[in-house]
Amino acid sequence: MDLKKHDIYLYGMITHTTALLLRGKFPHADTYCEVKEKHHFPGGETGGAATILASLGCKVKMDGNHTGCNTDSVLREFYNNIGVDVSRLYCDPNYNGTDEIIIIDKETRTTFGKFASYFEDYHQRKIKRWNTPVEEDIKGAKAAGIDPFFDEDSILAARYCRDNNIPFVTIDENFNHEVCKLASIIVVSSDWIRTFLPDFYSDDGKIKLIKKYTKNTSALVIFTGGGGTIVYGRNNKIMTMNAHKVDTVSTLGAGDTFKAGCIYGLTQGWEDEEIIKFSTACAAVACTKFPLPYNPPTLEETTQLIKSQKVLV
């Protein structure tokens, strides 16, 4: 594969993940629970999406946060093996790297990390541990994924997409953020709404909230439902769609997979409903797998699920 040519540009968070799959439900404090499986693999909103898009047959170039002395070699080896271009990533020799521990049962996943201190290093101590996007990387791509977390640099990446007519997907941010205003698709998770906009964390609340988004942006706006009802809309037209029913092994990576499905849909020039149907099916397939990065959904699996199950709209 010629890594100088890519269909998709991704900019955002790439982490090293340690995942523990529990035998039973997540335990109460001061009790015991058996670990069924333990794995180490690349993750993060952008790192996860890159893995899925590579599995769908896309050529991906990825940029974002710095790697560190404990994470760089593992991340590069993994992505080089699946054909993702990580040549822009910078390894900070004085930094251990961005990592997380995620504990999973069939219904929940709980993340332990140092992301608050990561961003505090920037806002309080002016220690910046991510790259500035390069416009040449964005030019010529069919579509992009831009995480909104890196302040002015995320905005810069979004502006580069606008200037070069590259449609892009963003995630989990308020509708008045510039990245959302420039995006083609905004995907907002239920977890993000529950954490940052709890007053809207109900069925009626989500309808009210998505109306605010669609009133303030021309993007397709999607509220994922964590396996439940998906709410989506554009230009004040609000619709719902039910998720596929599958035998869930782990929900870890489902959101990243949904994001990847939307980006893939942009590269195909699909209409809104087709993008959502594909992304929903791709995320459902992801929920049947663990560890997901070593067995990501394929295009064949996703299209087969779409054919075999009718999604209720």
The 8 nearest C-alpha neighbors of each residue, nearest first, counted from 0:
[[1, 2, 82, 58, 4, 3, 83, 5],
 [0, 2, 3, 4, 5, 82, 58, 84],
 [1, 3, 4, 84, 0, 5, 83, 82],
 [4, 2, 1, 5, 84, 60, 0, 136],
 [5, 3, 2, 1, 6, 58, 60, 59],
 [4, 6, 58, 59, 7, 60, 140, 3],
 [7, 5, 140, 58, 141, 59, 57, 142],
 [8, 6, 59, 142, 140, 143, 5, 141],
 [7, 9, 143, 60, 59, 61, 137, 140],
 [10, 8, 144, 61, 143, 145, 62, 60],
 [11, 9, 62, 145, 63, 61, 146, 144],
 [10, 12, 63, 146, 45, 145, 62, 13],
 [11, 13, 45, 43, 44, 64, 63, 14],
 [14, 12, 46, 43, 45, 42, 64, 11],
 [15, 13, 42, 43, 98, 97, 41, 16],
 [14, 16, 98, 41, 42, 40, 70, 97],
 [17, 15, 99, 40, 39, 41, 98, 42],
 [16, 18, 39, 100, 38, 101, 99, 40],
 [19, 17, 101, 38, 37, 100, 102, 16],
 [18, 20, 37, 102, 36, 103, 21, 101],
 [21, 19, 103, 36, 35, 104, 34, 102],
 [22, 20, 34, 35, 104, 23, 103, 33],
 [21, 23, 35, 33, 34, 20, 24, 104],
 [24, 22, 21, 104, 25, 32, 33, 26],
 [25, 23, 104, 26, 21, 22, 105, 32],
 [24, 26, 104, 23, 27, 21, 103, 32],
 [27, 25, 24, 32, 30, 28, 31, 23],
 [26, 28, 30, 29, 25, 31, 32, 24],
 [27, 29, 30, 26, 31, 25, 32, 24],
 [28, 30, 27, 31, 26, 32, 25, 33],
 [29, 31, 28, 27, 26, 32, 25, 33],
 [32, 30, 26, 33, 29, 27, 28, 25],
 [33, 31, 26, 34, 23, 30, 21, 22],
 [32, 34, 22, 21, 35, 31, 23, 20],
 [33, 35, 21, 22, 36, 20, 19, 32],
 [34, 36, 22, 21, 20, 33, 37, 19],
 [37, 35, 20, 34, 19, 38, 21, 18],
 [38, 36, 19, 18, 20, 35, 39, 17],
 [37, 39, 18, 17, 40, 36, 19, 290],
 [40, 38, 17, 16, 18, 37, 41, 15],
 [39, 41, 16, 15, 42, 38, 17, 292],
 [42, 40, 15, 16, 14, 74, 46, 13],
 [43, 41, 47, 46, 14, 16, 15, 13],
 [42, 44, 13, 46, 14, 12, 45, 47],
 [43, 45, 255, 47, 46, 12, 48, 42],
 [44, 46, 48, 11, 12, 47, 43, 13],
 [47, 45, 13, 42, 43, 49, 48, 44],
 [46, 48, 42, 50, 45, 49, 44, 255],
 [47, 49, 259, 255, 45, 51, 50, 46],
 [50, 48, 52, 46, 47, 51, 53, 45],
 [51, 49, 53, 47, 48, 52, 54, 292],
 [52, 50, 54, 48, 53, 49, 295, 256],
 [51, 53, 55, 49, 54, 57, 50, 259],
 [52, 54, 57, 56, 50, 55, 51, 49],
 [53, 55, 51, 52, 56, 297, 295, 50],
 [56, 54, 52, 298, 53, 297, 57, 51],
 [55, 57, 53, 54, 52, 58, 298, 297],
 [58, 56, 53, 52, 55, 59, 6, 7],
 [59, 57, 5, 6, 7, 53, 83, 56],
 [58, 60, 7, 83, 5, 8, 6, 57],
 [61, 59, 84, 8, 83, 5, 9, 7],
 [60, 62, 9, 85, 10, 8, 84, 59],
 [63, 61, 10, 87, 88, 9, 11, 85],
 [62, 64, 11, 10, 129, 130, 12, 65],
 [129, 63, 65, 128, 12, 130, 13, 66],
 [66, 64, 129, 89, 128, 90, 88, 91],
 [65, 67, 90, 96, 71, 70, 89, 91],
 [96, 68, 66, 95, 94, 91, 90, 70],
 [67, 69, 95, 92, 70, 71, 94, 96],
 [70, 68, 95, 67, 96, 71, 72, 94],
 [71, 69, 67, 96, 73, 68, 72, 66],
 [70, 72, 66, 74, 67, 73, 68, 75],
 [71, 73, 75, 74, 70, 76, 69, 68],
 [74, 72, 76, 71, 70, 75, 77, 41],
 [73, 75, 77, 71, 76, 72, 41, 70],
 [76, 74, 72, 78, 77, 73, 79, 71],
 [75, 77, 79, 73, 74, 78, 72, 80],
 [78, 76, 74, 80, 75, 79, 73, 81],
 [79, 77, 83, 81, 80, 75, 76, 82],
 [78, 80, 82, 76, 81, 77, 83, 75],
 [79, 81, 78, 77, 82, 76, 83, 75],
 [82, 80, 78, 79, 83, 53, 77, 50],
 [81, 83, 79, 80, 78, 84, 0, 53],
 [84, 82, 78, 59, 79, 81, 60, 85],
 [83, 85, 60, 2, 86, 61, 59, 82],
 [86, 84, 87, 61, 88, 83, 60, 62],
 [85, 87, 88, 84, 61, 60, 89, 62],
 [88, 86, 85, 62, 89, 61, 84, 130],
 [89, 87, 86, 85, 62, 65, 90, 63],
 [88, 90, 65, 66, 91, 87, 130, 64],
 [89, 91, 66, 67, 65, 92, 71, 88],
 [90, 92, 67, 94, 93, 66, 89, 65],
 [93, 91, 68, 94, 67, 90, 95, 66],
 [94, 92, 91, 95, 67, 68, 90, 96],
 [95, 93, 67, 91, 96, 92, 68, 66],
 [94, 96, 67, 69, 68, 93, 70, 97],
 [67, 97, 95, 66, 70, 94, 69, 98],
 [98, 96, 14, 15, 66, 95, 99, 67],
 [97, 99, 15, 14, 16, 96, 112, 100],
 [98, 100, 112, 16, 111, 17, 15, 101],
 [99, 101, 17, 111, 110, 16, 18, 112],
 [100, 102, 110, 18, 109, 111, 17, 19],
 [103, 101, 19, 109, 108, 18, 20, 110],
 [104, 102, 108, 20, 107, 21, 19, 101],
 [103, 105, 21, 107, 106, 24, 20, 25],
 [106, 104, 249, 248, 107, 247, 103, 250],
 [105, 107, 104, 250, 108, 249, 103, 24],
 [108, 106, 104, 103, 105, 109, 250, 25],
 [107, 109, 103, 102, 104, 101, 110, 251],
 [108, 110, 102, 101, 103, 107, 111, 100],
 [109, 111, 101, 100, 112, 102, 108, 99],
 [112, 110, 100, 99, 101, 109, 113, 102],
 [111, 113, 99, 114, 100, 110, 98, 115],
 [114, 112, 116, 115, 117, 111, 99, 98],
 [113, 115, 117, 116, 112, 118, 97, 119],
 [116, 114, 117, 118, 113, 119, 112, 120],
 [115, 117, 119, 114, 118, 113, 120, 121],
 [118, 116, 114, 115, 120, 119, 113, 121],
 [117, 119, 121, 120, 116, 115, 122, 114],
 [118, 120, 116, 122, 121, 123, 117, 115],
 [121, 119, 124, 126, 118, 117, 123, 122],
 [122, 120, 125, 126, 118, 127, 119, 124],
 [121, 123, 119, 125, 120, 124, 118, 126],
 [122, 124, 119, 120, 121, 125, 126, 118],
 [123, 125, 120, 126, 121, 122, 119, 127],
 [126, 124, 121, 122, 123, 127, 120, 119],
 [127, 125, 121, 120, 124, 128, 122, 123],
 [128, 126, 121, 129, 125, 120, 130, 118],
 [129, 127, 65, 64, 126, 130, 121, 117],
 [64, 128, 130, 65, 63, 127, 131, 149],
 [131, 129, 63, 64, 132, 65, 128, 62],
 [130, 132, 152, 133, 129, 63, 155, 156],
 [133, 131, 156, 130, 134, 152, 62, 155],
 [132, 134, 135, 136, 131, 137, 156, 159],
 [133, 135, 137, 136, 159, 138, 132, 156],
 [134, 136, 138, 137, 133, 139, 132, 159],
 [137, 135, 134, 133, 138, 8, 60, 140],
 [136, 138, 134, 135, 140, 8, 139, 160],
 [139, 137, 135, 140, 136, 163, 134, 165],
 [138, 140, 137, 141, 6, 136, 165, 163],
 [141, 139, 6, 7, 142, 138, 137, 8],
 [140, 142, 6, 266, 7, 165, 139, 143],
 [143, 141, 166, 7, 140, 165, 167, 266],
 [144, 142, 167, 8, 7, 9, 166, 168],
 [143, 145, 9, 168, 167, 169, 10, 8],
 [146, 144, 10, 169, 9, 11, 168, 147],
 [145, 147, 11, 169, 148, 10, 170, 153],
 [148, 146, 153, 149, 145, 178, 169, 150],
 [149, 147, 146, 150, 153, 11, 12, 172],
 [150, 148, 153, 152, 147, 151, 146, 11],
 [151, 149, 152, 153, 148, 154, 147, 155],
 [152, 150, 154, 153, 155, 149, 156, 131],
 [151, 153, 155, 154, 150, 149, 131, 156],
 [154, 152, 149, 156, 147, 155, 151, 150],
 [153, 155, 151, 157, 152, 156, 178, 158],
 [154, 156, 152, 158, 153, 157, 151, 159],
 [157, 155, 159, 153, 158, 154, 132, 152],
 [156, 158, 154, 160, 155, 159, 178, 153],
 [159, 157, 161, 155, 160, 156, 162, 154],
 [158, 160, 162, 156, 161, 157, 134, 163],
 [161, 159, 165, 157, 163, 158, 162, 164],
 [162, 160, 158, 164, 159, 163, 165, 157],
 [161, 163, 159, 160, 164, 158, 165, 157],
 [162, 164, 160, 161, 165, 159, 138, 137],
 [165, 163, 161, 162, 160, 166, 159, 138],
 [164, 166, 160, 142, 163, 161, 167, 141],
 [167, 165, 142, 183, 164, 143, 160, 182],
 [168, 166, 143, 144, 183, 182, 142, 165],
 [169, 167, 184, 144, 185, 182, 183, 262],
 [168, 170, 185, 145, 146, 144, 186, 182],
 [169, 171, 186, 185, 187, 172, 146, 168],
 [172, 170, 187, 191, 186, 188, 173, 169],
 [171, 173, 170, 174, 176, 147, 179, 187],
 [174, 172, 175, 176, 171, 179, 212, 187],
 [173, 175, 212, 176, 179, 172, 215, 180],
 [176, 174, 173, 177, 180, 179, 215, 212],
 [177, 175, 179, 178, 174, 173, 180, 172],
 [178, 176, 180, 179, 181, 175, 154, 174],
 [177, 179, 181, 180, 176, 154, 157, 182],
 [180, 178, 182, 177, 181, 176, 174, 185],
 [179, 181, 177, 178, 216, 182, 176, 175],
 [180, 182, 178, 179, 177, 157, 183, 161],
 [183, 181, 179, 184, 167, 180, 168, 218],
 [182, 184, 218, 167, 166, 168, 219, 181],
 [185, 183, 219, 168, 218, 182, 220, 169],
 [186, 184, 220, 169, 170, 168, 221, 219],
 [187, 185, 170, 221, 222, 220, 169, 171],
 [186, 188, 171, 222, 170, 221, 223, 185],
 [189, 187, 223, 191, 190, 222, 171, 192],
 [188, 190, 192, 191, 224, 193, 223, 187],
 [191, 189, 193, 188, 192, 194, 225, 187],
 [190, 192, 194, 188, 189, 193, 195, 171],
 [193, 191, 196, 189, 195, 194, 190, 197],
 [192, 194, 197, 190, 200, 191, 196, 195],
 [195, 193, 191, 192, 197, 196, 190, 189],
 [194, 196, 192, 191, 193, 197, 190, 198],
 [197, 195, 192, 198, 193, 199, 194, 200],
 [198, 196, 193, 200, 199, 192, 194, 195],
 [199, 197, 196, 200, 204, 201, 193, 192],
 [198, 200, 204, 197, 205, 201, 196, 208],
 [201, 199, 197, 193, 198, 204, 192, 205],
 [202, 200, 204, 203, 199, 205, 198, 197],
 [201, 203, 205, 204, 206, 200, 199, 207],
 [204, 202, 206, 201, 205, 207, 199, 200],
 [203, 205, 199, 201, 207, 206, 202, 200],
 [206, 204, 208, 202, 207, 199, 203, 201],
 [207, 205, 203, 209, 204, 208, 210, 202],
 [208, 206, 204, 210, 205, 209, 203, 211],
 [207, 209, 205, 211, 210, 206, 204, 199],
 [208, 210, 212, 211, 206, 207, 205, 213],
 [209, 211, 213, 207, 208, 212, 214, 235],
 [212, 210, 208, 214, 209, 213, 215, 207],
 [213, 211, 209, 174, 215, 210, 214, 216],
 [212, 214, 210, 234, 235, 216, 233, 215],
 [213, 215, 211, 212, 216, 210, 235, 234],
 [214, 216, 212, 213, 211, 174, 217, 175],
 [217, 215, 213, 218, 180, 214, 212, 174],
 [216, 218, 234, 213, 233, 219, 215, 183],
 [219, 217, 183, 184, 216, 220, 182, 233],
 [218, 220, 184, 233, 232, 185, 183, 221],
 [221, 219, 185, 232, 231, 184, 218, 186],
 [222, 220, 231, 186, 230, 223, 187, 185],
 [223, 221, 187, 230, 188, 229, 186, 231],
 [224, 222, 229, 188, 225, 221, 189, 187],
 [223, 225, 227, 229, 228, 226, 189, 222],
 [224, 226, 227, 223, 189, 188, 228, 254],
 [225, 227, 224, 242, 228, 243, 283, 223],
 [228, 226, 224, 225, 242, 241, 229, 223],
 [227, 229, 241, 224, 240, 242, 230, 239],
 [228, 230, 223, 224, 240, 239, 222, 241],
 [231, 229, 239, 222, 221, 238, 228, 240],
 [232, 230, 221, 238, 220, 237, 222, 239],
 [233, 231, 237, 236, 220, 238, 219, 235],
 [232, 234, 219, 213, 236, 235, 220, 218],
 [233, 235, 213, 236, 217, 214, 232, 216],
 [236, 234, 213, 233, 210, 214, 237, 232],
 [237, 235, 232, 233, 234, 238, 213, 210],
 [238, 236, 232, 231, 235, 233, 239, 230],
 [237, 239, 231, 232, 230, 236, 240, 312],
 [240, 238, 230, 229, 312, 231, 228, 241],
 [239, 241, 312, 229, 228, 311, 230, 242],
 [242, 240, 228, 311, 229, 310, 227, 312],
 [241, 243, 226, 227, 228, 279, 244, 240],
 [244, 242, 283, 245, 310, 280, 241, 308],
 [243, 245, 242, 246, 283, 226, 308, 247],
 [246, 244, 247, 243, 283, 287, 284, 286],
 [247, 245, 287, 248, 244, 286, 283, 284],
 [246, 248, 287, 286, 249, 245, 105, 250],
 [247, 249, 287, 105, 286, 288, 246, 289],
 [250, 248, 286, 105, 251, 247, 289, 287],
 [249, 251, 286, 253, 252, 248, 107, 106],
 [252, 250, 249, 253, 108, 286, 103, 291],
 [251, 253, 255, 254, 256, 250, 47, 291],
 [254, 252, 282, 256, 250, 255, 251, 285],
 [253, 255, 257, 256, 252, 258, 282, 188],
 [256, 254, 48, 258, 252, 257, 44, 253],
 [255, 257, 259, 253, 282, 254, 258, 48],
 [256, 258, 278, 260, 254, 282, 259, 255],
 [257, 259, 255, 261, 256, 260, 254, 262],
 [260, 258, 256, 48, 262, 261, 257, 52],
 [261, 259, 278, 257, 263, 258, 262, 256],
 [260, 262, 264, 258, 263, 259, 274, 278],
 [261, 263, 259, 265, 264, 260, 168, 142],
 [264, 262, 260, 266, 261, 265, 259, 267],
 [265, 263, 261, 267, 274, 262, 266, 269],
 [264, 266, 268, 262, 267, 263, 142, 269],
 [265, 267, 263, 141, 264, 268, 142, 262],
 [268, 266, 264, 265, 269, 263, 141, 262],
 [267, 269, 265, 266, 264, 270, 263, 274],
 [270, 268, 267, 264, 273, 274, 265, 271],
 [269, 271, 273, 272, 274, 268, 264, 265],
 [272, 270, 274, 273, 275, 269, 219, 264],
 [273, 271, 275, 274, 270, 276, 269, 277],
 [272, 274, 276, 275, 270, 271, 269, 277],
 [275, 273, 264, 271, 277, 272, 276, 261],
 [274, 276, 278, 272, 277, 273, 279, 271],
 [277, 275, 273, 279, 274, 278, 272, 280],
 [276, 278, 280, 274, 275, 279, 281, 273],
 [279, 277, 260, 257, 281, 275, 280, 276],
 [278, 280, 276, 282, 277, 281, 275, 283],
 [279, 281, 283, 277, 282, 278, 301, 305],
 [280, 282, 278, 301, 284, 283, 279, 277],
 [283, 281, 253, 285, 257, 256, 279, 280],
 [282, 284, 280, 286, 285, 281, 243, 279],
 [283, 285, 281, 286, 287, 282, 296, 280],
 [284, 286, 282, 283, 287, 288, 296, 253],
 [285, 287, 250, 247, 283, 249, 284, 288],
 [288, 286, 247, 248, 285, 284, 246, 249],
 [289, 287, 291, 286, 285, 248, 290, 249],
 [290, 288, 291, 249, 248, 287, 294, 286],
 [289, 291, 292, 293, 288, 294, 38, 18],
 [290, 292, 289, 294, 295, 288, 293, 285],
 [293, 291, 295, 294, 290, 50, 40, 41],
 [292, 294, 291, 290, 295, 289, 40, 50],
 [293, 295, 291, 292, 290, 296, 288, 289],
 [296, 294, 291, 292, 51, 293, 54, 297],
 [297, 295, 285, 284, 300, 281, 54, 51],
 [298, 296, 300, 299, 55, 54, 301, 295],
 [297, 299, 301, 55, 300, 302, 296, 54],
 [298, 300, 297, 302, 301, 303, 296, 304],
 [301, 299, 303, 297, 298, 302, 304, 296],
 [300, 302, 281, 298, 304, 303, 299, 280],
 [303, 301, 305, 299, 304, 300, 298, 306],
 [302, 304, 300, 306, 301, 305, 299, 307],
 [305, 303, 307, 301, 306, 302, 308, 300],
 [304, 306, 302, 303, 307, 308, 280, 301],
 [307, 305, 303, 304, 308, 302, 309, 301],
 [306, 308, 304, 305, 303, 309, 302, 310],
 [309, 307, 305, 306, 304, 310, 243, 244],
 [308, 310, 311, 307, 305, 306, 243, 304],
 [309, 311, 241, 308, 312, 243, 242, 240],
 [312, 310, 241, 240, 309, 242, 239, 243],
 [311, 240, 239, 310, 241, 238, 309, 228]]
